Amino acid sequence: MPSCCAPPACRWPSREGNATARPVKKLLQSDWLRAAAAWLVAHYVLLVLKTVRWRIAGESELQQLATGGPMIVAFWHETIPSMAILWQQARRRGMVRPAVGLASRHRDGQLIGRIIGHMGLGLVSGSSSRGGAAGLRGLLEALNAGTHVALTPDGPRGPRRVCAPGVAQLAAMSGRQVLPCAALTSRAKTLGSWDRMRLPLPFGHGVLVCGKPISVAREDWQDGVETVTAALIAAMDDASGLL
């Protein structure tokens, strides 16, 4: 989305670093190891989130997610691990609708897809770069069937905090509202990935922000990209400020 942070400076990898990374990368090409890694990461995150003391901003919006019609829930890619708290809190408030996320067909995207699958979300395959049309159709079908949709507008490969048009297009085509969200924890490990993903650590404090739902007119979806961008930036700023 427009206020993108500059990427970290590139560093030429050392031969020792390559030698170390090569066997790890080769191991993760194993399907059963990726499945095991996804299970471990998901259950680690779910366990950690139970140890965090949460503050919620946007209670009425969260309640709308729990008891209202299907919505398009949007949040930055870097917050994926902590956003599991959103679905936990919505279910506590009576949410019975299922929810699905979009998983890239790339190996890394499939790994993340497996992780969020263990967190209770269904999956639709596709992305803005691979299988985009099929993914959009699947998400439209999910919304029409009464299912919530969760999307990261800057995923699956960035740039960080730069919104692709998919969320606004989906909202315009479906007539469903976008719910901008953010979740941050006071104790977290920032990974060296393109999105600087924050992996929550046990205990500490957490903030979950649900912004005002956004409607996108079919004929003005381009303006909707900017509106969703501003709302997601505001949600992250609010979470940082409250934290």
C-alpha positions in Angstrom: 0.0 0.0 0.0 1.2 3.5 -0.8 3.1 4.2 2.4 5.5 1.3 1.8 8.6 1.0 4.1 11.9 0.8 2.3 13.3 -2.8 2.1 16.3 -3.6 4.2 19.7 -3.2 2.5 20.9 -6.2 0.6 24.0 -8.1 1.8 26.0 -10.5 -0.3 25.7 -13.9 1.5 28.9 -15.5 2.6 30.0 -18.9 1.5 29.5 -20.2 5.1 25.9 -18.8 5.1 25.2 -20.5 1.8 26.6 -23.8 3.0 24.4 -23.6 6.1 21.2 -22.5 4.3 21.5 -25.1 1.5 20.8 -28.3 3.6 18.0 -26.5 5.5 16.3 -25.4 2.2 16.7 -28.9 0.9 15.1 -30.4 4.0 12.1 -28.1 3.7 11.5 -29.4 0.2 10.3 -32.6 1.8 6.5 -32.6 1.9 6.2 -34.4 5.3 8.8 -32.0 6.9 6.8 -29.0 5.6 3.7 -30.5 7.1 5.4 -31.1 10.4 6.8 -27.6 10.5 3.4 -26.1 9.7 1.8 -28.1 12.6 4.6 -27.1 15.0 4.5 -23.4 14.1 0.7 -23.2 14.2 0.4 -24.9 17.6 3.3 -22.8 19.0 1.5 -19.6 18.0 -1.9 -20.7 19.3 -0.2 -21.7 22.7 1.7 -18.4 22.9 -1.4 -16.3 22.1 -3.1 -17.8 25.2 -0.4 -16.4 27.4 -0.8 -12.8 26.1 -3.1 -10.3 27.9 -5.1 -8.8 25.1 -6.7 -5.4 24.7 -9.3 -5.0 21.9 -10.1 -1.8 20.0 -13.2 -1.9 17.9 -15.5 -4.2 19.9 -18.6 -3.3 17.8 -16.7 -4.2 14.6 -15.5 -7.5 16.1 -19.1 -8.2 17.1 -20.2 -7.5 13.5 -17.7 -10.0 12.3 -19.0 -12.5 14.8 -22.8 -12.2 14.2 -23.2 -10.3 10.9 -22.9 -11.2 7.2 -19.7 -12.5 5.5 -16.9 -10.0 5.4 -13.5 -9.5 3.8 -11.0 -9.3 6.6 -7.8 -7.5 5.6 -4.5 -7.2 7.4 -0.8 -6.9 6.6 1.2 -10.1 5.8 3.6 -9.4 8.7 0.8 -9.8 11.3 -0.4 -13.3 10.1 0.8 -15.1 13.3 -0.9 -12.7 15.7 -4.1 -12.4 13.7 -5.1 -15.9 14.9 -6.4 -14.1 18.0 -9.1 -12.4 15.8 -10.8 -15.6 15.0 -10.5 -16.8 18.6 -12.1 -13.7 19.9 -14.8 -13.7 17.2 -15.8 -17.3 18.1 -16.0 -16.3 21.7 -18.6 -13.8 20.6 -20.7 -16.4 18.8 -19.2 -16.5 15.3 -20.4 -19.6 13.5 -19.5 -18.7 10.0 -16.5 -20.5 8.5 -13.5 -18.4 7.2 -11.1 -19.0 4.3 -7.7 -17.6 3.4 -5.9 -17.4 0.1 -2.8 -19.5 -0.2 -0.2 -18.9 -3.0 0.6 -21.9 -5.1 4.3 -21.2 -4.5 6.0 -23.6 -2.0 6.3 -20.8 0.7 2.7 -19.8 0.2 1.6 -23.4 0.6 3.6 -23.7 3.9 1.8 -20.6 5.2 -1.5 -22.0 4.0 -0.9 -25.1 6.0 -0.1 -23.1 9.1 -3.3 -21.0 8.9 -5.2 -24.2 8.1 -4.2 -25.5 11.5 -5.5 -22.2 13.0 -9.0 -23.0 11.8 -9.2 -21.4 8.4 -10.0 -23.1 5.1 -7.9 -22.4 2.1 -8.4 -21.2 -1.5 -5.4 -21.7 -3.8 -4.2 -18.8 -5.9 -2.5 -15.4 -5.7 -1.9 -12.2 -7.5 1.0 -13.8 -9.4 -0.1 -17.4 -9.8 -3.6 -18.7 -10.3 -5.1 -15.2 -9.6 -8.3 -15.7 -11.6 -9.0 -19.0 -10.0 -8.3 -17.7 -6.6 -10.7 -14.7 -7.1 -13.5 -17.0 -8.3 -13.0 -19.2 -5.2 -13.1 -16.3 -2.9 -16.3 -14.9 -4.6 -17.9 -18.4 -4.2 -16.9 -18.4 -0.6 -18.5 -15.0 0.1 -21.6 -16.0 -1.8 -21.9 -19.1 0.4 -21.7 -17.0 3.5 -18.1 -17.6 4.4 -15.7 -14.9 5.7 -12.6 -14.3 3.6 -9.2 -13.3 5.1 -6.6 -11.6 2.9 -3.2 -10.0 3.1 -3.2 -7.2 0.4 0.6 -7.1 0.3 1.1 -10.9 0.1 2.4 -13.3 -0.9 5.7 -11.6 -1.8 5.3 -7.9 -1.2 6.4 -5.2 -1.4 5.8 -4.8 2.3 2.7 -2.7 3.2 1.9 -2.1 -0.5 -1.7 -3.0 -1.4 -2.4 -5.0 -4.5 -5.8 -4.4 -6.1 -7.3 -7.8 -5.2 -9.0 -6.8 -1.9 -10.7 -3.8 -3.4 -11.7 -5.7 -6.6 -13.2 -8.5 -4.5 -15.2 -6.1 -2.4 -16.5 -4.3 -5.4 -17.5 -7.5 -7.2 -19.1 -9.2 -4.2 -20.7 -6.1 -2.5 -19.2 -7.2 0.8 -17.4 -4.9 3.2 -13.7 -4.9 4.0 -12.8 -5.1 7.7 -9.3 -3.6 8.3 -7.5 -5.2 11.2 -4.2 -5.3 13.0 -2.7 -7.3 15.9 0.6 -6.6 17.7 2.2 -8.1 20.8 4.7 -6.4 23.1 7.0 -9.4 22.9 7.8 -10.7 19.4 10.7 -11.9 17.2 11.0 -9.9 14.0 12.0 -12.3 11.2 14.3 -11.5 8.4 11.7 -12.1 5.7 10.6 -9.5 3.1 7.6 -8.5 5.3 9.5 -8.5 8.6 7.0 -10.9 10.0 6.5 -10.7 13.8 6.4 -14.0 15.6 4.8 -13.5 19.0 6.6 -14.6 22.1 5.0 -15.9 25.3 3.5 -13.5 27.9 3.4 -9.8 27.6 0.6 -7.6 26.2 -1.3 -7.7 22.9 -3.6 -5.3 21.0 -6.2 -6.4 18.5 -7.6 -3.5 16.3 -10.7 -3.8 14.2 -11.3 -0.7 12.1 -14.5 0.6 10.5 -15.8 -1.6 7.7 -15.2 -0.3 4.2 -17.6 -0.5 1.3 -16.2 -0.4 -2.2 -18.4 0.7 -5.2 -18.1 -1.5 -8.3 -17.3 1.4 -10.5 -14.8 2.9 -8.1 -12.6 0.0 -7.0 -9.4 1.9 -7.9 -10.3 4.4 -5.2 -11.0 1.5 -2.9 -7.4 0.5 -3.0 -6.4 3.8 -1.5 -9.1 3.6 1.1 -8.1 0.1 2.2 -4.5 1.2 2.3 -5.3 4.2 4.6 -7.4 2.0 6.8 -4.7 -0.7 7.3 -2.1 2.0 8.0 -4.4 3.5 10.6 -5.1 0.1 12.2 -1.4 -0.6 12.6 -0.8 2.9 13.9 -3.6 2.5 16.4 -2.2 -0.9 17.5 1.3 0.5 18.0 0.0 3.5 19.9 -2.2 1.3 22.2 0.6 -1.2 22.8 
